[in-house]
C-alpha cells in the first residue's frame, strides 16, 4: 500500500495542469519489517514444532501398537499350539488301539512335554505394562493345563499297568484343560480388548481361546469306551499270565513233583520255596502265591507270600513258611496245593496251580 501511495503522490499533476515536482520517497518502516520477519519465523517455527511433535507422537503410537501386536502374536502362537495338542489328545482317546503299548507311552510323554514347553514359553512373554495382570492369568492357565497333561499321562500309565480306573477319575481331569480357556475368556480376552480400546489401538486383534471349552475329549461315554478298548487290547494292555514252575521244600532242598510222594523232614522251620515265571509280555506286580497244606485229618494250614514284581519272561521266587505241623499229621501223607496268581487280565490259568503229595516225618 505504501508503494502505491508513493507512486500516486509523485505523479499527481498540479491544479493548474503542470506537473508537480517529484516528492521524496518515504523510507521503509523498519519496525514493521522486523515484526513481519518475526511473524514469518514464528510461523515457520510453529510448523517445525508441530511437525516434530506429530512425528514423535506418531512414532510413540506405532511403538505402542507394535508392542501390543508382538505380545498377542506370542499369545496366539501358544494358544494355537496348545489347541493342536488338544486335538491330538482327542484322537488318542477316541482310538487308543491305533498305538502299540510303546507308542502310546511315548505319545503320552510327548503331549505332556510339549504342553509344559508351551507353559514355559507363555511365562516368558513380555506384555505391555497395561496387560501385566492379564499376562499372569494367561501364563498360570498354561501351567495348569500342563499339570493336566501330566496327570493324564500318569493315570494312563497306571491303566496300562493293570490299575483299575473309574471313568469318572479321568473325567475329573477335564477342569485342568477347559479351565484355562474359561479364565482366559473372562480375565484376559475381555479386559485386553477394553485396554486396547482405551489406548486407541484399533488394528490389533486379541486372540480367542475356546478349543478346550467345546472339545468332548473328557466326555464320560468316550472315556468308558477308551478304557474298554485298552483293557481288551493285547497290543496295549499286554498278555498277562504267570506260571508255577517249581516248588522246593526247605531246609531239606527236596524238589517236589506232581508224581509220587516226597518224604519231607518235619522241622520247626519247614518252608516251601516257590518259583513263578511271568509268561506274558507285560511286567506283573504284587503276584500273590498261596500254599494250602491239607493234613490227613482234613484240616488245612494256609500261608501266602507276595512277589513284588516279575518282568516279562523272568522268574522270581518267594518263600512260604509258618506252618505249624501237629504231631498227629506226622508219618502220614498230606497234600500241598500251591497257587501262583492269577494276575489281573490273565486268561489261561491252568498252569497256575500245582498239587503235591508229601510225607512229613521226624528225622
TORMINU-568896 format. One record per atom (N, C-alpha, C): residue in one letter; x, z, y. Coordinates in pm, whole numbers, plus 50000, padded with zeros to 5 digits. Each point is the difference from the previous one (the first is absolute). Layout:
BEGIN
aXZY ...
This chain:
BEGIN
x500835000049881 x499175000050119 x500875000050125 x501145007249994 x500915000250115 x500604986450022 x500224992849888 x500614986850012 x499104990450075 x498705000249962 x499064991250069 x499765004550143 x499975013350022 x499795005050137 x501124995350091 x501255000349948 x501134995750082 x499914985350035 x499594991649901 x499884985650027 x498934997350102 x498895007249985 x498884997850095 x500425003650141 x500775010050014 x500425004450133 x500984990350062 x500924994749921 x501054991350056 x499474986350037 x498894995149936 x499534986550025 x498764999550090 x499485010950039 x498784999950084 x500304994250137 x499214989950047 x500244994050133 x499595009250112 x500534997550111 x499605007950119 x498644995350045 x499395007950082 x498664996850046 x499984987450088 x501064996850063 x500014988050085 x500364987749921 x500125001849865 x500284988649914 x501464998349968 x500875006050071 x501434998649971 x500405009749891 x500994996249929 x500465008749890 x500635012550057 x499655011149933 x500585012850042 x501385001349943 x500795007250062 x501365001849949 x500005007349866 x500914997049908 x500045006549867 x500195015150014 x499215006749915 x500095014749999 x501025004449896 x500655010550024 x500985005149902 x499315004549869 x500574996049884 x499425004149870 x500175015049981 x498895006049950 x500085014649980 x500875003349878 x500735010250007 x500885004349892 x499185006249886 x500364997649876 x499255005749886 x499995015250007 x498865005349943 x499855014749995 x500755004949876 x501125006150022 x500845004549888 x499315010849915 x499285008650064 x499335010749926 x498984994349902 x499284989950051 x498994993949912 x500694993149882 x501104993750026 x500734993149893 x500475009749893 x500545011450048 x500475010149904 x498855005149914 x498845002050063 x498835005049926 x499574989949894 x500014987250042 x499614989749905 x500944999549881 x501295001250030 x500984999949891 x499825012049907 x499745011550060 x499795012249920 x498804998349909 x498954993950059 x498784998249921 x500254990549882 x500784989650028 x500324990549891 x500815006949891 x501025007550043 x500825007349902 x499185010149921 x499095006850071 x499165009949933 x499124993349895 x499474988250036 x499164992849905 x500804995949878 x501224995050025 x500864996049888 x500345012049913 x500325011150064 x500345012249925 x498815004749918 x498824999350060 x498795004249928 x499794991549876 x500204986950016 x499834991249884 x501005003449891 x501265002550042 x501045003349903 x499675012949927 x499605010450076 x499685013049941 x498794998749908 x499004992750047 x498794998349918 x500324992649871 x500814989450012 x500364992349881 x500835008449903 x500925007850057 x500835008649915 x499155010549929 x499105006250073 x499125010149940 x499114993949894 x499484988250030 x499144993249902 x500794996549875 x501234995150020 x500844996649886 x500355012249916 x500345011050069 x500345012449929 x498805005349923 x498854999550065 x498785004949934 x499664991249881 x500204986950018 x499734990849891 x500935002549882 x501285002250030 x500975003049894 x499665013049929 x499625010050079 x499635013049943 x498794998649909 x499014992350045 x498804997949919 x500354992449872 x500894990150013 x500404992449883 x500725008849899 x500875008850050 x500715009249910 x499015009349931 x499025004650076 x499015009149943 x499194992949891 x499594987950031 x499224992249904 x500824997549874 x501284996450018 x500864997249885 x500235012549916 x500095011650065 x500205012449924 x498805003049913 x498794997750053 x498795001849921 x499934989649888 x500344987650035 x499924989449899 x500985002649885 x501245003750033 x501005002649896 x499585011749912 x499455010350060 x499585011749922 x498894996349903 x498994993050050 x498864996949913 x500344989349897 x501034991950027 x500484990949897 x500565007949882 x500735010950031 x500525008749894 x498905006949925 x498995004750073 x498855006649938 x499274990149909 x499774987950050 x499294989849923 x500744996549872 x501334999050008 x500794996749881 x499875011049895 x500065012550042 x499875011249906 x498625000249937 x498964997850080 x498644999849947 x499834988649900 x500514988250035 x499884988649911 x500745002049868 x501205005450008 x500785002449878 x499325010449911 x499435010350061 x499325010349923 x498734994549935 x499294991450071 x498804993749943 x500374991049881 x501134993350009 x500474991649890 x500245008449875 x500595011850018 x500205009149887 x498665004449943 x499035002550089 x498685004149954 x499344989549913 x500184987450033 x499434989149920 x500694999449863 x501295002549998 x500725000249872 x499525011749914 x499795011550064 x499505011649927 x498614997349944 x499174993350077 x498654996849957 x500034991049876 x500904990150000 x500114991249884 x500545007549878 x500895009650024 x500545008049889 x498895008249934 x499175006450082 x498905008149946 x498994991149927 x499754988150054 x499034991149939 x500464994649865 x501314998349982 x500504994249875 x501385005449966 x500085012549955 x501325005949971 x500664993949877 x499204994149911 x500564995049874 x500794987050017 x500014994350120 x500844988250020 x501485003850008 x500265013150011 x501385005050004 x500375005649863 x501274999649969 x500505007949889 x500195014250050 x500275009149909 x500215013950040 x501165001050099 x501094992949971 x501175000250087 x499684993750135 x499274988949998 x499654993150124 x499085008350087 x499045006849937 x499065008350077 x500735011850064 x500895006149925 x500795011150054 x500814995450120 x500624988249987 x500814994650110 x499134996450120 x498814994549974 x499114996150110 x499525012250077 x499675010649931 x499575012350067 x501125005450089 x501224999949950 x501145004750079 x500234991050120 x499814987049981 x500204990550110 x498995002250113 x498735001749964 x498975002350102 x500285012850078 x500365010449928 x500285012850065 x501194998850094 x501064993249956 x501204998650082 x499744991650124 x499234989349985 x499724991350114 x499145006950105 x498995007749957 x499205007150100 x500825010750069 x500925006149929 x500885009850063 x500894993350104 x500474987849970 x500834992650096 x499184996550125 x498734996549979 x499124996950113 x499815012450086 x499855011649936 x499815012450074 x501245003250084 x501184997749943 x501245002450075 x500074990550119 x499664987449977 x500044990050107 x499015003550110 x498805004449961 x498995003750099 x500455011950084 x500695009349935 x500465011950072 x501064996650104 x500714988849980 x501094996350091 x499534991350117 x498734996450002 x499504991950112 x500095007950130 x500354993250108 x500125006450130 x498894994950091 x498975008150022 x498864995450080 x500245002250148 x499244993450087 x500015003750142 x499555014650012 x500435006650108 x499695014350016 x498515002849994 x499204990550043 x498555002150004 x499375000249861 x500774996149896 x499464999549864 x500745009449905 x500655010150053 x500795009149916 x499135007349898 x498865005050042 x499135007449907 x499414990849895 x499654987750039 x499464990449904 x501054996149896 x501254998650043 x501084996849907 x500185011149897 x499895012450043 x500145011349908 x498944999649892 x498764996750038 x498904999149903 x500264988549903 x500424988750051 x500254988449916 x501115002749899 x501115005550046 x501135002849911 x499615010149892 x499265010350039 x499575010149903 x499074994049895 x499134990950043 x499104993549906 x500744992149894 x501064993050040 x500774992349903 x500755009249903 x500405011850047 x500645009749911 x498995005349897 x498805002850046 x498955004849909 x499714989649893 x499944987450040 x499754989449901 x501154999149901 x501225001950047 x501165000149909 x499865011249898 x499525011650045 x499745011149907 x498984995949895 x498984992650044 x498964995549908 x500564990849893 x500864990750039 x500594990949902 x500865007749900 x500725010150048 x500845007849909 x499155008049903 x498915005850048 x499115007549912 x499344990949897 x499634988150043 x499404990449907 x501014996249892 x501254997650041 x501044996749903 x500185011249899 x500105012350050 x500205011549911 x498865001649902 x498764998450049 x498845001349914 x499974989149893 x500314987750040 x500004989049904 x501085001849894 x501155004950039 x501065002549903 x499565010749900 x499255009950048 x499455010149910 x499024993849901 x499194990650048 x499044993249913 x500744991949893 x501044993150041 x500804992449905 x500685009249899 x500225012550040 x500605009849910 x498995007949922 x498774994649991 x498915005749920 x499305011950065 x500285002650126 x499295010850067 x498584995650032 x499035008249963 x498604996450026 x499705002750147 x499474989850066 x499685000950143 x498564995750021 x499255008350069 x498634996550034 x500004989850112 x499114989949994 x499944990250109 x499845006450137 x499315011650005 x499805006850127 x501315004750061 x500985002949913 x501315004250048 x500684988850077 x499904987849947 x500554988550070 x499174996650124 x498685001049988 x499124996750113 x500275009150118 x500435012449970 x500265009650108 x501194995950086 x500814990749951 x501154995350078 x499604990050109 x498754995649998 x499564989550093 x500255003850146 x499855012750032 x500185004450138 x501394997650054 x501005000449911 x501384997450044 x500164985650048 x499164991149951 x500114985850032 x499074995850114 x498745004349994 x499044996050104 x500075009050123 x500405012449982 x500065009450112 x500844995150118 x501214994849975 x500804994950111 x499324988950079 x499224991549933 x499274989550073 x498915005950088 x499315010249948 x498955006450079 x500585006850124 x501125007149981 x500645006650113 x500554989850099 x500544989249948 x500554989650088 x498904994450090 x498864996949941 x498914994150078 x499545009550110 x499905012949965 x499475009850095 x501045004950101 x501235002349951 x501015006650084 x501074990650056 x500024987649954 x501014990750049 x499364987650062 x499204992949923 x499454987250045 x499175001350128 x499035008949998 x499125001350117 x500755005650121 x500755011149989 x500755004950116 x501024989950053 x500644992549910 x501004990350044 x499364988850082 x498844995549960 x499314989650077 x499635005250139 x499575012450007 x499675005950130 x501255001150087 x501125003549940 x501265001050074 x500434986550055 x499924989749919 x500384986650045 x499114995550116 x498735003049989 x499084996250107 x500375007250130 x500325012949988 x500375007850119 x501324995350060 x500884994749916 x501314995350046 x499954985550048 x498844994049992 x499884986250045 x500624990049906 x500165003549875 x500584991149899 x498854993649924 x499824987350020 x498844993149942 x500344990249890 x501254996449985 x500364989649902 x500785005549882 x499835012949968 x500625006149882 x498885005549911 x500014996049874 x498975004449906 x500455012549924 x499105009549986 x500255011749916 x499524996449859 x500885000349899 x499594995949865 x499025009949937 x499114994949917 x499085008749925 x500625003549866 x499495010449936 x500495004249869 x498795004749919 x499454991149918 x498755003149931 x500024996949850 x501084994449947 x499974995649861 x499615011349904 x500665011350013 x499765011049906 x498625006350018 x499384997750114 x498655005250022 x498974992249920 x500294987549972 x499044991449931 x500394996949856 x501235002849961 x500434997249863 x499295009249902 x499714994649880 x499315008049898 x500955004449889 x501275001050032 x501025003549902 x499685013049927 x499535009850075 x499785013349942 x498535002649965 x499274989349981 x498635001349950 x500065006049859 x499185010049974 x500065007349873 x499814990849880 x499084990550011 x499764990849888 x501244991749971 x500684995650104 x501224992249981 x501095008449936 x500115012550043 x501035008749944 x499715003249853 x498735001949965 x499645002549861 x500394988349911 x499744987850051 x500364988249924 x501514998749986 x500725003450104 x501464999349995 x500545009749895 x499515012349999 x500475010049904 x499674995849858 x498844994049983 x499624995249867 x500934988949954 x500334991050092 x500904988849967 x501395005049964 x500495009650078 x501345005549973 x500025007149865 x498975007949974 x499965007749876 x499904991449875 x499364988450011 x499814991549883 x501084989449985 x500914999350095 x501054989849996 x501285005649940 x500374994549886 x501275004349939 x501184995650085 x499794989550081 x501064995250088 x500315010250108 x498975007550044 x500175009950106 x500165014049945 x499015004349922 x500035013749949 x501025001649890 x500374988849936 x500975000649893 x499365003149866 x500764998049894 x499555003549867 x500475014349973 x499045008749972 x500325014149981 x499875003849853 x500955007649952 x499925004749863 x501285006849956 x499835010749923 x501155007149944 x499835000749849 x501105002049933 x499955001349855 x500855011649952 x499515006749895 x500765010949938 x501034993849907 x501285002750024 x501044993349922 x500815009749913 x499795013050013 x500765009149914 x499695014650028 x500015008049891 x499825014450011 x501065006749914 x500735009450058 x501065007149929 x499785015050011 x500055006949886 x499865014550000 x501295006450047 x499865010550078 x501165007250049 x499845014749964 x501075006949976 x501424995950018 x500614993149878 x499184997249898 x500564994449876 x500464985650017 x499394992550093 x500394986050020 x499404990649898 x498985004349929 x499374991749898 x499014990450065 x500184987149976 x499094989950055 x498764999249912 x498855000350062 x498754999549925 x499574985649978 x499404997549884 x499464986949967 x498555001649957 x499274988950009 x498595000549964 x499815000249848 x501044996549930 x499925000049854 x500665012749945 x499345006249905 x500585011649936 x499835012750083 x500605010849951 x499935013050065 x501425004750030 x500225004650122 x501345004650039 x500075015149993 x501085005049939 x500235014449995 x500665004350132 x499315008750072 x500485004250132 x500265015149999 x501175004150043 x500265014450011 x499075006450103 x499355010649961 x499085007050091 x500795010550078 x500524996250113 x500785009050083 x499205004150123 x500495010350066 x499295004950119 x500044989950114 x501034991550002 x500144990250107 x499624985949954 x499064999349907 x499554987049949 x499464991550116 x500464987450002 x499544990850105 x500054985849945 x499394990750074 x499994986049958 x500424991350119 x501024991949975 x500494990850102 x499264986849983 x499264996050102 x499154988049991 x500564989050090 x500194988149942 x500474988550076 x498854990550026 x499904995850129 x498904991150042 x500604987950070 x499514988249965 x500484987550061 x498924994250092 x500454995350116 x499104992850090 x499964985449953 x498894996049942 x499894986649944 x499284990350093 x499725004350124 x499384991250098 x501044994650096 x499514994450110 x500934994550100 x499925007250133 x499405012049999 x499905008150122 x500545013949970 x500655006050096 x500515013549984 x498855009849980 x500155008849902 x498975010149974 x500505013650045 x499085007750054 x500355013350051 x499095010649938 x500585012049986 x499265011649950 x499294996949868 x500794995349903 x499474996949868 x499885012949919 x498795003449961 x499745012449927 x500174997749850 x500735009049935 x500204999449854 x499455012949941 x499154998649900 x499345011649940 x500315000849850 x500315012149953 x500275002449858 x498985010249947 x499264996049895 x498995008949939 x500445002849857 x500265012849972 x500455004049865 x498835006749929 x499454992849900 x498875005449923 x500545007549879 x499755013249998 x500535008549895 x499124999349875 x500525004549886 x499254999249874 x498615006650007 x499895010650074 x498715006850009 x498994992950090 x500414989750069 x499094992550086 x500185002850149 x500735010550035 x500235002750142 x501004989950057 x499924997850131 x500824989750065 x500805006350114 x501304997350000 x500875004250110 x500304987650085 x499775001050131 x500174988450088 x500985003250112 x500974991150019 x500955001050110 x500184986050060 x500424999650125 x500174986950064 x501185000250097 x500434988250038 x501074998350099 x499754987350078 x500774997950106 x499804988450087 x501324993150029 x499984986849988 x501154991850038 x499754995350143 x500895003350091 x499774997250142 x499864985250028 x500894991849946 x499944985650026 x500724992349890 x499444988349966 x500634991249902 x499954985950057 x501154994150021 x500054986350050 x499594990449889 x499584988150040 x499584989949904 x501124997049901 x499655000749868 x500974997149896 x500935011449965 x499875011250069 x500905011449978 x499345010549910 x500855008749943 x499525010949913 x500445013350059 x499075009450002 x500295013650049 x499525010149897 x500605011950003 x499675010549903 x499455012350070 x499195007549925 x499515012850048 x499965009549880 x500345012550026 x500015010049893 x498735008450005 x499285000449887 x498785007949989 x500335012549920 x499775011750059 x500355012449933 x498955010750029 x500275011949947 x499075011150024 x499045002549885 x500324994749881 x499125001749884 x500265013749936 x498985007949990 x500105013349937 x499414998849859 x500884997649902 x499554997149863 x499655013249930 x498765001549951 x499635012149928 x500615000249858 x500195011649945 x500655001249868 x499224992849892 x498685000350004 x499194993949896 x500104984949996 x500594994050105 x500154985550002 x501324995549937 x500875009449967 x501294996449943 x499854995349856 x500904990849965 x500044994449865 x498734992349965 x499314995950099 x498804991949980 x500074987850092 x499334989449962 x500044987650077 x499095000950122 x500584996950116 x499244999350124 x500034985650051 x499094996850090 x499934986450056 x500315000350149 x501034992350038 x500384999150141 x499524986550055 x499195000550104 x499534987850066 x500564999550141 x500754989650030 x500634998550131 x499384988050071 x499585002150125 x499374989450078 x500764998150131 x500394987650027 x500674996550126 x499024992350088 x499725005850117 x499054993550091 x498575002449956 x499094990250017 x500244986850058 x500165000850152 x500614989550055 x500194999450145 x498844992250062 x499745001850131 x498924992650066 x500204985049987 x498924993149961 x500064985649986 x500484995349864 x500295009349911 x500494996249868 x498844995149914 x500204988649938 x498934994049920 x500255001549849 x501254998449961 x500335001349858 x500535014149976 x499265007749917 x500355014149981 x500325003449856 x500084989849916 x500235002649857 x501395005349971 x500954997550092 x501385004649975 x500345012650079 x498975006950048 x500235012150079 x500075012649914 x499514999249876 x499835012149919 x500804999049871 x500585011249962 x500695001049871 x499595012749929 x499804999049869 x499585011749921 x501015002349889 x500435012749985 x501095003149908 x499655012349918 x500384999549872 x499835011549912 x501325007949999 x499895013150022 x501215008350000 x499755012649918 x501065004449939 x499965012449921 x500915009950067 x499415010250060 x500795010150073 x500475010749904 x501315002049994 x500585009749907 x501055008450071 x500085012349955 x501055008750049 x501324996249935 x501055000450074 x501324996649948 x500815012649970 
